[in-house]
Amino acid sequence: MIDVWRGRTRLALTLAVVACARGPSDRHAPLDAAAEPVARAATQVPSPLPVPPGGELPLAIVLGPDAEVLDFTGPLEVFAAAWTEDGHPLFEPYFVAQTRDPVRVFGGMQVIPDYTFADAPPPKVVVIPALTGETPDMLEWLRTVSPATDVTMSVCNGAFVLARTGLLDGKATTAHHGGYFRLAGDFPTVSVLRGARFTESGNLASSGGVSSGIDLALRVVARYLGESSARSIADAMEYQGPGWHDAASNGDYARMPDAGSAAPKCPLCWMDADPRITSTFAGKTFAFCSAQEKQYFDEHLDVAERFLAEDAVADASAQPPGRHRSHRAHRHDRPR
């Protein structure tokens, strides 16, 4: 499996060499008021990471049932295209799971793990996608290896897995916007940054939903090899998203959905709400997609109070809050 990806890295490297370099740009999208706290909380200038002679840093991709495909293949595409100045792959990627049996991920694809949690080599980078069925062995392995990693990163609602290890206690994280409320409710000692494309707390990092993992992976490469190398990889991929430059670029999701909208969204999962299922809190009437979501909201009014307070700070700023983009029901709107 690794040999296949090495072949792809050589192709990507060739494309990167011939790609037209865009050069640095200072014209990034302005931060909206709701996103400003996120920008302050997340490091904007990457802190360098050391590159060992010969590269080939062990990079572990954690697998579990129904793992979201782009959550791990997006970062893998980035990491597999990263090469050292002396011509070696920067990373040596491998898949790790509970057993070596094929793991059926979302969409029906089966992935064969290279190692189990009992025999995997110590990684320097760990990628945790959204998945189901995390095991005690998985959580203990993450607790054991993470103190020695350069980066342990969750993608999308992989943040729930990382939070269950206890490693995020007292730290900032983010997730898919459809998981914000439950992440904050399930893990009250974790600071959930809404509207963040990625967060960094020491060697722990998290990205927003699905494609955000590509941005965090580019960010990691930039920390090892520099901005120009990461930009060359983005160009070779024809990836034009600006999120790896701007931690606050998920600002559309920095506020709770408008409770007074004519087409209300569920404040937990952001799916279309049923106007017959409602709760009133702090003078606002919220509609929910299901009775289950309403019940969770009613049992975690402290989260609603905190989120509304954060939104009020944004409302009080000089710049009016922007409108949310339309949102279609998506499988990631529910945490794993």
C-alpha positions in Angstrom: 0.0 0.0 0.0 2.8 2.4 0.9 4.6 1.6 -2.4 1.4 2.6 -4.3 1.3 5.9 -2.5 5.0 6.5 -3.2 4.3 6.2 -6.9 1.7 8.8 -6.5 4.0 11.1 -4.6 6.5 11.0 -7.5 3.8 12.0 -9.9 2.6 14.8 -7.6 6.2 16.0 -7.1 6.7 16.2 -10.9 3.5 18.1 -11.2 4.5 20.4 -8.5 7.8 21.2 -10.2 6.1 22.2 -13.4 3.2 24.0 -11.8 3.3 27.8 -12.0 4.1 29.2 -8.6 1.5 31.8 -7.5 3.8 33.4 -4.9 2.7 34.7 -1.6 -0.5 36.7 -1.4 -1.4 39.2 1.3 -5.0 39.4 0.0 -6.9 37.0 2.2 -10.6 37.2 2.9 -11.3 39.7 5.7 -12.2 38.1 9.1 -15.8 38.7 10.1 -16.6 39.7 13.7 -17.6 36.3 14.8 -14.4 34.7 13.5 -12.0 37.2 15.2 -11.7 35.3 18.5 -10.8 32.2 16.5 -8.1 34.0 14.7 -6.6 35.1 18.0 -6.9 31.6 19.5 -5.2 29.8 16.6 -1.6 30.5 15.6 -1.4 32.3 12.3 2.3 31.9 11.7 3.3 28.2 11.5 5.9 27.2 14.1 8.7 25.1 12.3 9.0 21.4 12.9 12.4 19.6 12.4 13.0 17.4 9.4 15.3 14.5 10.1 17.9 13.4 7.6 16.3 11.1 5.0 12.8 12.1 6.0 10.3 9.2 6.1 8.6 10.3 9.3 6.2 7.5 10.4 2.7 8.9 9.8 -0.2 6.9 11.2 -3.8 7.0 9.8 -6.2 5.6 12.3 -9.0 3.5 10.8 -12.4 2.4 12.1 -15.7 1.4 10.7 -17.4 4.0 8.5 -14.4 6.3 8.5 -15.1 9.3 6.3 -13.0 8.8 3.1 -11.9 12.4 2.5 -11.1 12.9 6.1 -8.0 10.6 5.7 -7.4 10.5 1.9 -7.4 14.3 1.6 -4.6 14.7 4.1 -2.8 11.6 2.7 -2.8 13.1 -0.7 -1.0 16.2 0.8 1.4 14.2 2.9 2.3 11.8 0.2 3.4 14.7 -2.1 5.8 16.1 0.5 9.5 15.5 -0.2 12.6 16.6 1.5 15.2 18.8 -0.2 17.5 15.8 -0.5 14.8 13.8 -2.5 13.3 11.6 0.2 9.6 11.3 1.0 8.9 13.4 4.1 6.5 10.8 5.5 6.2 7.0 5.7 2.4 6.6 5.9 0.7 3.6 7.3 -2.8 2.5 8.3 -3.5 1.3 11.9 -6.6 -0.3 13.2 -7.9 -2.8 15.8 -7.0 -5.8 13.6 -5.4 -6.3 10.2 -8.8 -7.3 8.8 -10.1 -5.0 6.0 -11.9 -2.0 7.4 -15.0 -1.0 5.5 -15.0 2.8 5.4 -17.8 5.1 4.2 -19.0 4.4 0.7 -18.2 0.7 0.9 -14.4 0.9 0.2 -12.3 -1.6 2.2 -8.9 -0.6 3.4 -6.4 -3.1 4.7 -4.5 -1.9 7.8 -0.7 -2.2 7.9 -0.6 -2.5 11.6 -2.7 -3.0 14.7 -2.6 -0.9 17.8 -0.5 -3.6 19.4 2.3 -3.5 16.9 2.3 -0.2 15.1 5.6 1.7 15.1 5.7 4.9 17.1 4.4 7.7 14.8 5.5 11.3 14.5 2.2 12.4 12.9 -1.3 10.9 13.6 -4.4 11.5 11.6 -7.8 10.7 13.2 -10.8 10.8 10.8 -14.5 10.8 11.8 -15.3 7.1 12.4 -17.5 4.8 14.4 -16.7 2.1 16.9 -13.6 3.5 18.5 -12.2 0.8 20.9 -10.4 1.1 24.3 -7.3 -0.1 22.5 -7.6 2.8 20.0 -8.0 5.4 22.7 -5.2 4.0 24.8 -2.9 3.8 21.8 -3.6 7.5 21.1 -2.9 8.4 24.7 0.4 6.5 24.6 1.9 7.7 21.3 0.7 11.4 21.3 3.1 12.8 23.9 6.0 11.9 21.5 4.4 13.0 18.2 5.1 16.2 16.3 1.4 16.5 15.5 -1.7 14.4 16.5 -4.5 15.8 14.4 -8.2 15.0 14.2 -10.3 15.8 11.1 -14.0 16.6 11.1 -15.7 14.7 14.0 -12.6 12.7 14.6 -12.4 15.4 17.3 -14.9 13.3 19.4 -12.4 10.4 19.3 -9.5 12.7 20.3 -11.6 14.2 23.1 -12.5 10.8 24.5 -8.8 10.2 25.2 -8.8 13.1 27.6 -5.9 14.7 25.7 -8.0 17.7 24.8 -9.0 18.6 28.3 -8.3 22.3 28.9 -7.4 22.8 25.2 -9.1 24.3 22.2 -10.5 22.2 19.3 -12.9 22.3 16.5 -14.9 19.8 14.4 -17.6 19.7 11.7 -20.1 22.5 12.4 -22.8 19.9 12.9 -20.9 18.5 15.8 -20.1 21.7 17.7 -23.0 21.6 20.2 -22.6 17.9 21.1 -18.8 18.2 21.3 -19.2 21.1 23.8 -21.9 19.2 25.7 -20.2 15.9 25.9 -16.8 17.4 26.8 -17.3 20.5 28.9 -13.6 20.7 29.7 -12.7 21.2 26.0 -13.0 24.6 24.4 -14.9 24.3 21.1 -14.0 27.0 18.7 -16.8 27.5 16.2 -15.9 28.9 12.8 -12.3 27.6 13.0 -10.9 25.9 9.9 -8.3 24.4 12.2 -7.0 24.8 15.7 -3.6 24.0 17.3 -2.9 23.4 21.0 0.7 22.3 21.4 1.2 19.1 19.3 -2.6 18.6 19.2 -4.5 19.9 16.2 -8.0 19.7 14.9 -9.7 20.7 11.6 -13.2 21.5 10.7 -15.4 19.2 8.6 -14.2 16.9 5.8 -12.2 19.1 3.3 -10.8 21.1 6.2 -8.4 18.2 6.8 -6.6 19.2 3.5 -6.0 22.6 4.9 -4.6 21.3 8.2 -2.4 18.8 6.3 -1.0 21.7 4.2 -0.4 23.6 7.4 1.6 20.7 8.8 3.7 20.4 5.6 4.4 24.2 5.8 5.7 23.7 9.3 8.1 21.0 8.2 9.1 22.2 4.7 8.0 25.9 4.5 5.3 27.8 2.8 6.6 27.4 -0.7 6.6 23.6 -0.5 3.1 23.5 0.8 2.0 26.0 -1.9 3.5 23.8 -4.6 1.6 20.8 -3.3 -1.7 22.8 -3.3 -1.0 23.9 -6.9 -0.3 20.3 -8.0 -3.5 19.2 -6.5 -5.3 22.3 -8.0 -6.5 23.0 -4.5 -7.4 26.7 -4.3 -8.9 26.8 -0.8 -7.4 29.5 1.4 -8.1 27.8 4.7 -4.6 26.6 5.4 -3.5 30.3 5.6 -6.5 31.4 7.8 -7.6 29.6 10.9 -10.8 31.6 10.9 -12.0 30.9 7.4 -14.9 28.8 8.5 -16.7 31.9 9.7 -20.0 31.0 8.2 -20.4 28.5 11.0 -19.1 30.7 13.8 -22.7 31.5 15.1 -25.7 29.5 16.0 -28.3 29.2 13.2 -30.7 32.1 13.2 -33.6 31.1 15.5 -36.0 33.5 13.7 -35.3 32.3 10.2 -38.2 31.4 7.9 -36.4 28.2 7.1 -34.9 27.3 10.5 -31.9 25.0 11.0 -31.5 22.7 13.9 -29.0 24.4 16.3 -27.3 21.1 16.9 -26.8 19.4 13.5 -27.7 22.4 11.2 -30.1 20.2 9.2 -33.5 21.6 8.2 -35.6 21.8 11.3 -39.2 20.7 11.9 -41.1 23.9 13.0 -43.3 21.7 15.2 -40.4 20.6 17.4 -39.3 23.7 19.4 -37.7 24.9 22.6 -37.6 28.5 23.9 -34.5 29.7 25.6 -33.2 33.2 26.3 -36.1 34.7 24.5 -35.4 32.8 21.3 -37.4 29.9 19.9 -35.3 27.2 18.4 -36.6 24.5 16.0 -35.1 21.0 15.8 -34.8 18.3 13.2 -35.9 15.6 15.7 -37.2 15.1 19.3 -33.8 13.6 20.2 -31.9 16.8 19.2 -34.4 18.9 21.2 -33.9 16.7 24.2 -30.2 17.1 24.0 -30.5 20.8 23.7 -32.8 21.0 26.7 -30.4 19.0 28.8 -27.4 21.2 27.8 -28.7 24.7 28.1 -25.3 25.7 29.5 -23.9 25.1 26.0 -26.7 27.2 24.4 -26.0 30.0 26.9 -22.3 30.0 26.2 -22.8 30.0 22.4 -25.4 32.8 22.5 -23.0 34.8 24.7 -20.2 34.4 22.2 -22.6 35.4 19.4 -23.6 38.5 21.4 -20.0 39.6 21.5 -19.8 39.3 17.8 -23.1 41.3 17.4 -21.6 44.1 19.5 -18.7 44.5 17.2 -18.5 47.2 14.6 -19.0 44.7 11.7 -22.5 43.2 11.4 -22.5 39.4 11.4 -22.6 37.8 7.9 -25.4 35.6 6.7 -25.0 31.9 6.7 -24.7 30.0 3.5 -27.5 27.6 2.7 -26.9 24.2 4.2 -28.0 20.8 2.8 -28.5 17.8 4.9 -25.2 15.9 5.2 -24.0 12.8 6.8 -21.5 14.8 8.8 -24.1 16.9 10.5 -24.3 14.2 13.1 -21.3 13.3 15.3 -20.0 9.8 15.2 
